[in-house]
Amino acid sequence: MLCPCGCGEVLHMSLHPDGRPRWELTRHPDGTVSLSPSVWRKVGCRSHFFLERGRVRWCK
Ligand SMILES: [Zn+2]
């Protein structure tokens, strides 16, 4: 996915069960997805956010 902060970076979240770190993608009946845990970039823009039901919720 493209970083939601607008910096233009492409973020890769591993969903592979053996990968570390890894994220869990939950598909909801309404077609949206949630990602857990939060995404926290340690480099670049240092964005920290949750993806909940297709919407980005920023962490302060
Ligand atoms: Zn960014």
N, CA, C, O and the ligand as a Tripos MOL2 file, in Angstrom:
@<TRIPOS>MOLECULE
protein
  241   239    61     0     0
PROTEIN
NO_CHARGES

@<TRIPOS>ATOM
      1 N           0.8400   -1.1950    0.0000 N.3       1 MET1
      2 CA          0.0000    0.0000    0.0000 C.3       1 MET1
      3 C           0.8760    1.2460    0.0000 C.2       1 MET1
      4 O           2.0300    1.2010    0.4240 O.2       1 MET1
      5 N           0.3280    2.3430   -0.4710 N.am      2 LEU2
      6 CA          1.0420    3.6090   -0.4630 C.3       2 LEU2
      7 C           0.9190    4.2370    0.9170 C.2       2 LEU2
      8 O          -0.1560    4.2290    1.5180 O.2       2 LEU2
      9 N           2.0040    4.7720    1.4090 N.am      3 CYS3
     10 CA          1.9660    5.3890    2.7350 C.3       3 CYS3
     11 C           0.8810    6.4660    2.7750 C.2       3 CYS3
     12 O           0.8710    7.3650    1.9340 O.2       3 CYS3
     13 N          -0.0320    6.3820    3.7470 N.am      4 PRO4
     14 CA         -1.1680    7.3070    3.7770 C.3       4 PRO4
     15 C          -0.8000    8.7300    4.1630 C.2       4 PRO4
     16 O          -1.6430    9.6230    4.0740 O.2       4 PRO4
     17 N           0.4310    8.9660    4.5870 N.am      5 CYS5
     18 CA          0.7890   10.3200    4.9760 C.3       5 CYS5
     19 C           1.0470   11.1990    3.7630 C.2       5 CYS5
     20 O           1.1130   12.4230    3.8750 O.2       5 CYS5
     21 N           1.1930   10.5610    2.5920 N.am      6 GLY6
     22 CA          1.4160   11.3360    1.3880 C.3       6 GLY6
     23 C           2.8690   11.4750    1.0030 C.2       6 GLY6
     24 O           3.1960   12.2120    0.0740 O.2       6 GLY6
     25 N           3.7630   10.7640    1.7150 N.am      7 CYS7
     26 CA          5.1890   10.8920    1.4230 C.3       7 CYS7
     27 C           5.5810   10.1480    0.1540 C.2       7 CYS7
     28 O           6.6730   10.3580   -0.3750 O.2       7 CYS7
     29 N           4.7060    9.2850   -0.3360 N.am      8 GLY8
     30 CA          4.9650    8.5970   -1.5910 C.3       8 GLY8
     31 C           5.6560    7.2570   -1.4380 C.2       8 GLY8
     32 O           5.8590    6.5510   -2.4270 O.2       8 GLY8
     33 N           6.0230    6.8920   -0.2140 N.am      9 GLU9
     34 CA          6.6820    5.6100   -0.0010 C.3       9 GLU9
     35 C           5.6730    4.4650   -0.1230 C.2       9 GLU9
     36 O           4.5110    4.5970    0.2600 O.2       9 GLU9
     37 N           6.1440    3.3490   -0.6620 N.am     10 VAL10
     38 CA          5.3040    2.1610   -0.7410 C.3      10 VAL10
     39 C           5.6390    1.2750    0.4470 C.2      10 VAL10
     40 O           6.7980    0.9140    0.6550 O.2      10 VAL10
     41 N           4.6230    0.9240    1.2260 N.am     11 LEU11
     42 CA          4.8250    0.1120    2.4250 C.3      11 LEU11
     43 C           4.4920   -1.3370    2.1200 C.2      11 LEU11
     44 O           3.5020   -1.6400    1.4550 O.2      11 LEU11
     45 N           5.3390   -2.2220    2.6200 N.am     12 HIS12
     46 CA          5.1040   -3.6470    2.4410 C.3      12 HIS12
     47 C           4.8610   -4.2810    3.8010 C.2      12 HIS12
     48 O           5.7490   -4.2960    4.6540 O.2      12 HIS12
     49 N           3.6800   -4.7930    3.9980 N.am     13 MET13
     50 CA          3.3650   -5.4650    5.2510 C.3      13 MET13
     51 C           3.2850   -6.9640    4.9980 C.2      13 MET13
     52 O           2.4450   -7.4350    4.2310 O.2      13 MET13
     53 N           4.1570   -7.6920    5.6440 N.am     14 SER14
     54 CA          4.1750   -9.1320    5.4610 C.3      14 SER14
     55 C           2.9770   -9.7790    6.1430 C.2      14 SER14
     56 O           2.7180   -9.5530    7.3260 O.2      14 SER14
     57 N           2.2580  -10.5810    5.3830 N.am     15 LEU15
     58 CA          1.1380  -11.3260    5.9600 C.3      15 LEU15
     59 C           1.5050  -12.7960    6.1260 C.2      15 LEU15
     60 O           0.6660  -13.6210    6.4860 O.2      15 LEU15
     61 N           2.7680  -13.1100    5.8590 N.am     16 HIS16
     62 CA          3.1890  -14.4940    5.9460 C.3      16 HIS16
     63 C           3.2690  -14.9230    7.4040 C.2      16 HIS16
     64 O           3.8540  -14.2090    8.2190 O.2      16 HIS16
     65 N           2.7040  -16.0540    7.7490 N.am     17 PRO17
     66 CA          2.6640  -16.4880    9.1620 C.3      17 PRO17
     67 C           4.0420  -16.6320    9.7940 C.2      17 PRO17
     68 O           4.1800  -16.4820   11.0080 O.2      17 PRO17
     69 N           5.0490  -16.9160    9.0030 N.am     18 ASP18
     70 CA          6.3740  -17.1120    9.5670 C.3      18 ASP18
     71 C           7.2250  -15.8490    9.5220 C.2      18 ASP18
     72 O           8.3460  -15.8350   10.0310 O.2      18 ASP18
     73 N           6.7070  -14.8090    8.9270 N.am     19 GLY19
     74 CA          7.4750  -13.5810    8.7940 C.3      19 GLY19
     75 C           7.4850  -12.7830   10.0770 C.2      19 GLY19
     76 O           6.5510  -12.8640   10.8750 O.2      19 GLY19
     77 N           8.5220  -12.0210   10.2750 N.am     20 ARG20
     78 CA          8.5660  -11.0960   11.4100 C.3      20 ARG20
     79 C           9.1640   -9.7850   10.9430 C.2      20 ARG20
     80 O          10.2280   -9.8220   10.3250 O.2      20 ARG20
     81 N           8.5740   -8.6430   11.1870 N.am     21 PRO21
     82 CA          7.2330   -8.5800   11.7810 C.3      21 PRO21
     83 C           6.1720   -9.0320   10.7860 C.2      21 PRO21
     84 O           6.4220   -9.0780    9.5810 O.2      21 PRO21
     85 N           5.0290   -9.3540   11.2760 N.am     22 ARG22
     86 CA          3.9440   -9.7260   10.3770 C.3      22 ARG22
     87 C           2.6640   -9.0490   10.8530 C.2      22 ARG22
     88 O           2.5380   -8.6200   12.0000 O.2      22 ARG22
     89 N           1.7350   -8.9740    9.9280 N.am     23 TRP23
     90 CA          0.4610   -8.3270   10.2470 C.3      23 TRP23
     91 C          -0.6720   -9.2630    9.8820 C.2      23 TRP23
     92 O          -0.5470  -10.1300    9.0170 O.2      23 TRP23
     93 N          -1.7580   -9.0610   10.5580 N.am     24 GLU24
     94 CA         -2.9290   -9.8790   10.3010 C.3      24 GLU24
     95 C          -3.9850   -9.0260    9.6170 C.2      24 GLU24
     96 O          -4.3670   -7.9640   10.1080 O.2      24 GLU24
     97 N          -4.4460   -9.5110    8.4790 N.am     25 LEU25
     98 CA         -5.4450   -8.7900    7.7110 C.3      25 LEU25
     99 C          -6.8040   -9.4360    7.9540 C.2      25 LEU25
    100 O          -6.9910  -10.6350    7.7440 O.2      25 LEU25
    101 N          -7.7430   -8.6150    8.3990 N.am     26 THR26
    102 CA         -9.0880   -9.1060    8.6630 C.3      26 THR26
    103 C         -10.0390   -8.5380    7.6240 C.2      26 THR26
    104 O         -10.1090   -7.3250    7.4270 O.2      26 THR26
    105 N         -10.7700   -9.4280    6.9600 N.am     27 ARG27
    106 CA        -11.7560   -8.9720    5.9770 C.3      27 ARG27
    107 C         -13.1380   -8.9610    6.6220 C.2      27 ARG27
    108 O         -13.5730   -9.9460    7.2180 O.2      27 ARG27
    109 N         -13.8090   -7.8360    6.4890 N.am     28 HIS28
    110 CA        -15.1350   -7.7030    7.0690 C.3      28 HIS28
    111 C         -16.1980   -7.9940    6.0180 C.2      28 HIS28
    112 O         -15.9460   -7.8810    4.8190 O.2      28 HIS28
    113 N         -17.3770   -8.3640    6.4740 N.am     29 PRO29
    114 CA        -18.4610   -8.7010    5.5410 C.3      29 PRO29
    115 C         -18.8170   -7.5640    4.5860 C.2      29 PRO29
    116 O         -19.3270   -7.8110    3.4930 O.2      29 PRO29
    117 N         -18.5550   -6.3280    4.9870 N.am     30 ASP30
    118 CA        -18.8880   -5.2080    4.1130 C.3      30 ASP30
    119 C         -17.8110   -4.9290    3.0730 C.2      30 ASP30
    120 O         -17.9080   -3.9620    2.3180 O.2      30 ASP30
    121 N         -16.7690   -5.7870    3.0330 N.am     31 GLY31
    122 CA        -15.7490   -5.6500    2.0040 C.3      31 GLY31
    123 C         -14.5350   -4.8470    2.4170 C.2      31 GLY31
    124 O         -13.5580   -4.7740    1.6720 O.2      31 GLY31
    125 N         -14.5810   -4.2420    3.5970 N.am     32 THR32
    126 CA        -13.4270   -3.4830    4.0630 C.3      32 THR32
    127 C         -12.4490   -4.4090    4.7740 C.2      32 THR32
    128 O         -12.7850   -5.5450    5.1070 O.2      32 THR32
    129 N         -11.2470   -3.9170    4.9990 N.am     33 VAL33
    130 CA        -10.2380   -4.7140    5.6870 C.3      33 VAL33
    131 C          -9.6600   -3.9230    6.8510 C.2      33 VAL33
    132 O          -9.6130   -2.6930    6.8380 O.2      33 VAL33
    133 N          -9.2220   -4.6700    7.8580 N.am     34 SER34
    134 CA         -8.4980   -4.0860    8.9800 C.3      34 SER34
    135 C          -7.1620   -4.7920    9.0920 C.2      34 SER34
    136 O          -7.0300   -5.9690    8.7570 O.2      34 SER34
    137 N          -6.1690   -4.0460    9.5720 N.am     35 LEU35
    138 CA         -4.8290   -4.5890    9.7110 C.3      35 LEU35
    139 C          -4.4190   -4.4430   11.1640 C.2      35 LEU35
    140 O          -4.6280   -3.3960   11.7770 O.2      35 LEU35
    141 N          -3.8310   -5.5030   11.7110 N.am     36 SER36
    142 CA         -3.3310   -5.3950   13.0780 C.3      36 SER36
    143 C          -1.9920   -6.1130   13.1930 C.2      36 SER36
    144 O          -1.8060   -7.1020   12.4850 O.2      36 SER36
    145 N          -1.0610   -5.7000   14.0140 N.am     37 PRO37
    146 CA         -1.1780   -4.4770   14.8280 C.3      37 PRO37
    147 C          -0.9940   -3.2250   13.9760 C.2      37 PRO37
    148 O          -1.1300   -3.2780   12.7540 O.2      37 PRO37
    149 N          -0.6920   -2.1230   14.6050 N.am     38 SER38
    150 CA         -0.5270   -0.8760   13.8760 C.3      38 SER38
    151 C           0.7260   -0.9250   13.0090 C.2      38 SER38
    152 O           1.6180   -1.7460   13.2220 O.2      38 SER38
    153 N           0.7710   -0.0310   12.0330 N.am     39 VAL39
    154 CA          1.9520    0.1140   11.1860 C.3      39 VAL39
    155 C           2.7550    1.2900   11.7160 C.2      39 VAL39
    156 O           2.2410    2.3990   11.8640 O.2      39 VAL39
    157 N           4.0140    1.0310   11.9960 N.am     40 TRP40
    158 CA          4.8740    2.0750   12.5320 C.3      40 TRP40
    159 C           6.1710    2.0700   11.7470 C.2      40 TRP40
    160 O           6.9950    1.1650   11.8790 O.2      40 TRP40
    161 N           6.3330    3.0840   10.9400 N.am     41 ARG41
    162 CA          7.5570    3.1910   10.1520 C.3      41 ARG41
    163 C           8.6890    3.7100   11.0250 C.2      41 ARG41
    164 O           8.5660    4.7540   11.6650 O.2      41 ARG41
    165 N           9.8010    2.9640   11.0430 N.am     42 LYS42
    166 CA         10.9490    3.3680   11.8460 C.3      42 LYS42
    167 C          11.8760    4.2830   11.0500 C.2      42 LYS42
    168 O          12.7940    4.8870   11.6050 O.2      42 LYS42
    169 N          11.6300    4.3770    9.7560 N.am     43 VAL43
    170 CA         12.4740    5.2160    8.9020 C.3      43 VAL43
    171 C          11.5750    6.1670    8.1310 C.2      43 VAL43
    172 O          10.3510    6.0350    8.1320 O.2      43 VAL43
    173 N          12.2060    7.1210    7.4780 N.am     44 GLY44
    174 CA         11.4540    8.0310    6.6220 C.3      44 GLY44
    175 C          10.4870    8.8940    7.4040 C.2      44 GLY44
    176 O          10.8780    9.6050    8.3300 O.2      44 GLY44
    177 N           9.2030    8.8260    7.0220 N.am     45 CYS45
    178 CA          8.2150    9.7390    7.6000 C.3      45 CYS45
    179 C           7.7950    9.3290    9.0020 C.2      45 CYS45
    180 O           7.1190   10.1020    9.6820 O.2      45 CYS45
    181 N           8.1730    8.1330    9.4580 N.am     46 ARG46
    182 CA          7.8600    7.6480   10.8120 C.3      46 ARG46
    183 C           6.3650    7.6240   11.0990 C.2      46 ARG46
    184 O           5.9350    7.8650   12.2270 O.2      46 ARG46
    185 N           5.5980    7.3390   10.0920 N.am     47 SER47
    186 CA          4.1550    7.2650   10.2810 C.3      47 SER47
    187 C           3.7910    6.1240   11.2160 C.2      47 SER47
    188 O           4.4200    5.0650   11.2040 O.2      47 SER47
    189 N           2.7810    6.3520   12.0120 N.am     48 HIS48
    190 CA          2.2730    5.3300   12.9290 C.3      48 HIS48
    191 C           0.7560    5.3870   12.8520 C.2      48 HIS48
    192 O           0.1360    6.3760   13.2420 O.2      48 HIS48
    193 N           0.1780    4.3270   12.3490 N.am     49 PHE49
    194 CA         -1.2660    4.3690   12.1320 C.3      49 PHE49
    195 C          -1.8600    2.9680   12.1750 C.2      49 PHE49
    196 O          -1.1610    1.9660   12.0290 O.2      49 PHE49
    197 N          -3.1520    2.9350   12.3770 N.am     50 PHE50
    198 CA         -3.9260    1.7120   12.2580 C.3      50 PHE50
    199 C          -4.7280    1.7710   10.9710 C.2      50 PHE50
    200 O          -5.1500    2.8440   10.5390 O.2      50 PHE50
    201 N          -4.9340    0.6180   10.3660 N.am     51 LEU51
    202 CA         -5.8650    0.5240    9.2560 C.3      51 LEU51
    203 C          -7.0900   -0.2260    9.7820 C.2      51 LEU51
    204 O          -7.0240   -1.4160   10.0910 O.2      51 LEU51
    205 N          -8.1880    0.4850    9.8740 N.am     52 GLU52
    206 CA         -9.4090   -0.0850   10.4300 C.3      52 GLU52
    207 C         -10.5410    0.0670    9.4280 C.2      52 GLU52
    208 O         -10.9250    1.1760    9.0560 O.2      52 GLU52
    209 N         -11.0580   -1.0600    9.0080 N.am     53 ARG53
    210 CA        -12.1630   -1.0660    8.0510 C.3      53 ARG53
    211 C         -11.8940   -0.1510    6.8660 C.2      53 ARG53
    212 O         -12.7470    0.6250    6.4350 O.2      53 ARG53
    213 N         -10.6590   -0.2770    6.3540 N.am     54 GLY54
    214 CA        -10.3040    0.4650    5.1600 C.3      54 GLY54
    215 C          -9.9530    1.9250    5.3940 C.2      54 GLY54
    216 O          -9.6330    2.6460    4.4490 O.2      54 GLY54
    217 N         -10.0090    2.3610    6.6340 N.am     55 ARG55
    218 CA         -9.7110    3.7510    6.9330 C.3      55 ARG55
    219 C          -8.4910    3.8310    7.8260 C.2      55 ARG55
    220 O          -8.2600    2.9590    8.6630 O.2      55 ARG55
    221 N          -7.7210    4.8740    7.6410 N.am     56 VAL56
    222 CA         -6.4980    5.0700    8.4110 C.3      56 VAL56
    223 C          -6.8200    5.8440    9.6820 C.2      56 VAL56
    224 O          -7.4380    6.9080    9.6480 O.2      56 VAL56
    225 N          -6.3800    5.2750   10.8120 N.am     57 ARG57
    226 CA         -6.5120    6.0070   12.0770 C.3      57 ARG57
    227 C          -5.1040    6.2920   12.5830 C.2      57 ARG57
    228 O          -4.3540    5.3670   12.8960 O.2      57 ARG57
    229 N          -4.7550    7.5370   12.6610 N.am     58 TRP58
    230 CA         -3.3990    7.9400   13.0380 C.3      58 TRP58
    231 C          -3.1780    7.8270   14.5330 C.2      58 TRP58
    232 O          -4.0780    8.0730   15.3360 O.2      58 TRP58
    233 N          -1.9640    7.4500   14.8840 N.am     59 CYS59
    234 CA         -1.5480    7.4700   16.2760 C.3      59 CYS59
    235 C          -0.8120    8.7660   16.5250 C.2      59 CYS59
    236 O          -0.0390    9.2270   15.6850 O.2      59 CYS59
    237 N          -1.0470    9.3340   17.6470 N.am     60 LYS60
    238 CA         -0.3800   10.5980   17.9640 C.3      60 LYS60
    239 C           1.0370   10.3120   18.4530 C.2      60 LYS60
    240 O           1.7780   11.2410   18.7750 O.2      60 LYS60
    241 ZN          4.7370    8.4270    4.8520 Zn       61 ZN61
@<TRIPOS>BOND
     1     1     2 1
     2     2     3 1
     3     3     4 2
     4     3     5 am
     5     5     6 1
     6     6     7 1
     7     7     8 2
     8     7     9 am
     9     9    10 1
    10    10    11 1
    11    11    12 2
    12    11    13 am
    13    13    14 1
    14    14    15 1
    15    15    16 2
    16    15    17 am
    17    17    18 1
    18    18    19 1
    19    19    20 2
    20    19    21 am
    21    21    22 1
    22    22    23 1
    23    23    24 2
    24    23    25 am
    25    25    26 1
    26    26    27 1
    27    27    28 2
    28    27    29 am
    29    29    30 1
    30    30    31 1
    31    31    32 2
    32    31    33 am
    33    33    34 1
    34    34    35 1
    35    35    36 2
    36    35    37 am
    37    37    38 1
    38    38    39 1
    39    39    40 2
    40    39    41 am
    41    41    42 1
    42    42    43 1
    43    43    44 2
    44    43    45 am
    45    45    46 1
    46    46    47 1
    47    47    48 2
    48    47    49 am
    49    49    50 1
    50    50    51 1
    51    51    52 2
    52    51    53 am
    53    53    54 1
    54    54    55 1
    55    55    56 2
    56    55    57 am
    57    57    58 1
    58    58    59 1
    59    59    60 2
    60    59    61 am
    61    61    62 1
    62    62    63 1
    63    63    64 2
    64    63    65 am
    65    65    66 1
    66    66    67 1
    67    67    68 2
    68    67    69 am
    69    69    70 1
    70    70    71 1
    71    71    72 2
    72    71    73 am
    73    73    74 1
    74    74    75 1
    75    75    76 2
    76    75    77 am
    77    77    78 1
    78    78    79 1
    79    79    80 2
    80    79    81 am
    81    81    82 1
    82    82    83 1
    83    83    84 2
    84    83    85 am
    85    85    86 1
    86    86    87 1
    87    87    88 2
    88    87    89 am
    89    89    90 1
    90    90    91 1
    91    91    92 2
    92    91    93 am
    93    93    94 1
    94    94    95 1
    95    95    96 2
    96    95    97 am
    97    97    98 1
    98    98    99 1
    99    99   100 2
   100    99   101 am
   101   101   102 1
   102   102   103 1
   103   103   104 2
   104   103   105 am
   105   105   106 1
   106   106   107 1
   107   107   108 2
   108   107   109 am
   109   109   110 1
   110   110   111 1
   111   111   112 2
   112   111   113 am
   113   113   114 1
   114   114   115 1
   115   115   116 2
   116   115   117 am
   117   117   118 1
   118   118   119 1
   119   119   120 2
   120   119   121 am
   121   121   122 1
   122   122   123 1
   123   123   124 2
   124   123   125 am
   125   125   126 1
   126   126   127 1
   127   127   128 2
   128   127   129 am
   129   129   130 1
   130   130   131 1
   131   131   132 2
   132   131   133 am
   133   133   134 1
   134   134   135 1
   135   135   136 2
   136   135   137 am
   137   137   138 1
   138   138   139 1
   139   139   140 2
   140   139   141 am
   141   141   142 1
   142   142   143 1
   143   143   144 2
   144   143   145 am
   145   145   146 1
   146   146   147 1
   147   147   148 2
   148   147   149 am
   149   149   150 1
   150   150   151 1
   151   151   152 2
   152   151   153 am
   153   153   154 1
   154   154   155 1
   155   155   156 2
   156   155   157 am
   157   157   158 1
   158   158   159 1
   159   159   160 2
   160   159   161 am
   161   161   162 1
   162   162   163 1
   163   163   164 2
   164   163   165 am
   165   165   166 1
   166   166   167 1
   167   167   168 2
   168   167   169 am
   169   169   170 1
   170   170   171 1
   171   171   172 2
   172   171   173 am
   173   173   174 1
   174   174   175 1
   175   175   176 2
   176   175   177 am
   177   177   178 1
   178   178   179 1
   179   179   180 2
   180   179   181 am
   181   181   182 1
   182   182   183 1
   183   183   184 2
   184   183   185 am
   185   185   186 1
   186   186   187 1
   187   187   188 2
   188   187   189 am
   189   189   190 1
   190   190   191 1
   191   191   192 2
   192   191   193 am
   193   193   194 1
   194   194   195 1
   195   195   196 2
   196   195   197 am
   197   197   198 1
   198   198   199 1
   199   199   200 2
   200   199   201 am
   201   201   202 1
   202   202   203 1
   203   203   204 2
   204   203   205 am
   205   205   206 1
   206   206   207 1
   207   207   208 2
   208   207   209 am
   209   209   210 1
   210   210   211 1
   211   211   212 2
   212   211   213 am
   213   213   214 1
   214   214   215 1
   215   215   216 2
   216   215   217 am
   217   217   218 1
   218   218   219 1
   219   219   220 2
   220   219   221 am
   221   221   222 1
   222   222   223 1
   223   223   224 2
   224   223   225 am
   225   225   226 1
   226   226   227 1
   227   227   228 2
   228   227   229 am
   229   229   230 1
   230   230   231 1
   231   231   232 2
   232   231   233 am
   233   233   234 1
   234   234   235 1
   235   235   236 2
   236   235   237 am
   237   237   238 1
   238   238   239 1
   239   239   240 2
@<TRIPOS>SUBSTRUCTURE
     1 MET1         2 RESIDUE 1 A MET
     2 LEU2         6 RESIDUE 1 A LEU
     3 CYS3        10 RESIDUE 1 A CYS
     4 PRO4        14 RESIDUE 1 A PRO
     5 CYS5        18 RESIDUE 1 A CYS
     6 GLY6        22 RESIDUE 1 A GLY
     7 CYS7        26 RESIDUE 1 A CYS
     8 GLY8        30 RESIDUE 1 A GLY
     9 GLU9        34 RESIDUE 1 A GLU
    10 VAL10       38 RESIDUE 1 A VAL
    11 LEU11       42 RESIDUE 1 A LEU
    12 HIS12       46 RESIDUE 1 A HIS
    13 MET13       50 RESIDUE 1 A MET
    14 SER14       54 RESIDUE 1 A SER
    15 LEU15       58 RESIDUE 1 A LEU
    16 HIS16       62 RESIDUE 1 A HIS
    17 PRO17       66 RESIDUE 1 A PRO
    18 ASP18       70 RESIDUE 1 A ASP
    19 GLY19       74 RESIDUE 1 A GLY
    20 ARG20       78 RESIDUE 1 A ARG
    21 PRO21       82 RESIDUE 1 A PRO
    22 ARG22       86 RESIDUE 1 A ARG
    23 TRP23       90 RESIDUE 1 A TRP
    24 GLU24       94 RESIDUE 1 A GLU
    25 LEU25       98 RESIDUE 1 A LEU
    26 THR26      102 RESIDUE 1 A THR
    27 ARG27      106 RESIDUE 1 A ARG
    28 HIS28      110 RESIDUE 1 A HIS
    29 PRO29      114 RESIDUE 1 A PRO
    30 ASP30      118 RESIDUE 1 A ASP
    31 GLY31      122 RESIDUE 1 A GLY
    32 THR32      126 RESIDUE 1 A THR
    33 VAL33      130 RESIDUE 1 A VAL
    34 SER34      134 RESIDUE 1 A SER
    35 LEU35      138 RESIDUE 1 A LEU
    36 SER36      142 RESIDUE 1 A SER
    37 PRO37      146 RESIDUE 1 A PRO
    38 SER38      150 RESIDUE 1 A SER
    39 VAL39      154 RESIDUE 1 A VAL
    40 TRP40      158 RESIDUE 1 A TRP
    41 ARG41      162 RESIDUE 1 A ARG
    42 LYS42      166 RESIDUE 1 A LYS
    43 VAL43      170 RESIDUE 1 A VAL
    44 GLY44      174 RESIDUE 1 A GLY
    45 CYS45      178 RESIDUE 1 A CYS
    46 ARG46      182 RESIDUE 1 A ARG
    47 SER47      186 RESIDUE 1 A SER
    48 HIS48      190 RESIDUE 1 A HIS
    49 PHE49      194 RESIDUE 1 A PHE
    50 PHE50      198 RESIDUE 1 A PHE
    51 LEU51      202 RESIDUE 1 A LEU
    52 GLU52      206 RESIDUE 1 A GLU
    53 ARG53      210 RESIDUE 1 A ARG
    54 GLY54      214 RESIDUE 1 A GLY
    55 ARG55      218 RESIDUE 1 A ARG
    56 VAL56      222 RESIDUE 1 A VAL
    57 ARG57      226 RESIDUE 1 A ARG
    58 TRP58      230 RESIDUE 1 A TRP
    59 CYS59      234 RESIDUE 1 A CYS
    60 LYS60      238 RESIDUE 1 A LYS
    61 ZN61       241 GROUP 0 **** ****
